[in-house]
């Protein structure tokens, strides 16, 4: 049984990923996070060990790297809002732990290190197919710090025997494991919650912005593939995890509306910033789109399985269970 350490294991993505790796993959998972979600026995009982600490602390780093793991999956990062804070503080969480972990883990026989990066390492995406070879030019500090950590991974990938993989994640969505998980700012999650609570969907833009959305369960499947693929079969060390399909926010909003209407037998409006009601999702149908290409991962057997309809219904199921 492979031994896996997941840092940031109590966060939105980390909690889902650790649960998936144990239940679906049969891995022995050690969860590292800033708190112990002891009230969630169904989750805590799955973990081999739960370690609580501060990733900035050298003693914590030493205690983690003294243990023997086959794979480390590093998820800890401030979100893109908090990443605009003081550079010393931001880098102490978003950058330096990557360096400190790899500096010690690569000397301890670690086989694989998977770092969660973001599509935001790119600039405003042009309307074309974006592969992993597209030049990173981040426009915010969230993207910048992830690119810095990617470069640290690239260095150790070249200089050591540890395979260091950078995962550039598009826009994930789906229900959380813990109520405390901060996931309601994510676009699809936010639209579903807004529809449920307000009986309307209010857009902050004209609906033209484009996004590639992938359900969190498919993200977990992508990671399992990278975790299991032999080093010799991995192309390069940068992989997109994306659906490969691009929607406008307007199209997405109408999808949420239609599913809400079917579930709750209410006809709610999609409201534009000018307070006009959007009657159709087709306004930007002919607009050129960018595509976050995921062919490197699909060549290893990855295929997103959760449809947008099922993913939205899954969020409404969760909301029903909490507020219904």
C-alpha positions, 0 to 999 in steps of 0.5 A: 500500500502506497503511503501518501502525505497530503498537506492542506488536507483539511481544505476544500480540495484536500479533504475531498482528495484524501477521502477519495484516495483512501476510499477509491484507491486504498492508499494509506493517507497521512493528513496534514493541516492547520486544524483537526476536524475531530467532529467529522468522524467519517473523515478522520477515521479514514486517515492513517494519521492526522498531523496539525501544525503550521507549515511555516514552522521548521520543526513542523517541516522536520517532523513531516520530512522525517517520516517515510512516504512514497508520494507527497501532494502539496496543496497549501496556499492562500487563496487569490484574495489573501495572496495580495497581502504582504509579500513576506507573509504570502511567500512564507505560505505559498512559496517557502514551504515548497522549497523547504519540503523538497530540500528535505524530502528529496534527501529522504528517498521520496519517489514523487512530489505533486504540487498543486498550481493553477491556470492563473500562472498564465496571463489573460488567455488568448482564444486558442488552444492552451497547452502546457507549453504556453508561456506563463506570465501571471497577472496577480500575486496568486499566479506569481507565487504558484509559478515560483513554486513550480520553478522550485519543483522544476529544479528538484525534478532535474537535480534529484531522483524525485519526480516533481509534478506541477499540476495546473488546475482550472476552475474546480467546483463541487460540494465540500467535506466540511462545513468550514471549507471556504468554497462558496466563492467558487463560481458554480458553487456561488451561483447554486447557493445564490439561486437557493437562497435568493431565488435569483442569480445575479451576475457581476459581469455581462456574462461574457467571461470564459471558464473551464470548469471541472468537478472536484471528483474528476480532479481527484481522479486526475491526481490518482492517475499521476500518482500511479503512473511510472516515472518513465511514462510521464511526459515532462512534469507539467500537467493541466487538469481541466475539462477541456471545455469552455463556457461563458458565465452566462451559459453557466448561469442559465444551466444552473437556472434550468436545473434549479427550476426542474428541482424546485419547480420555480422559475428564477431569473438571471439578472445582469448588472444593469438589472435587466433579465437575461432571457437566453444563454446564447448571446455569446454563442459565436464568440471565440473560446480558449481551450485548456488542453488536457491531452497530456493527462488524457493520454494517461487514461484521464477522462472527466466523468461528471457532467455539468448537470450532475455536478450542479445537482450534487451541489444542490443535494449538499445545500439541501442537506445543510439548509433543507 
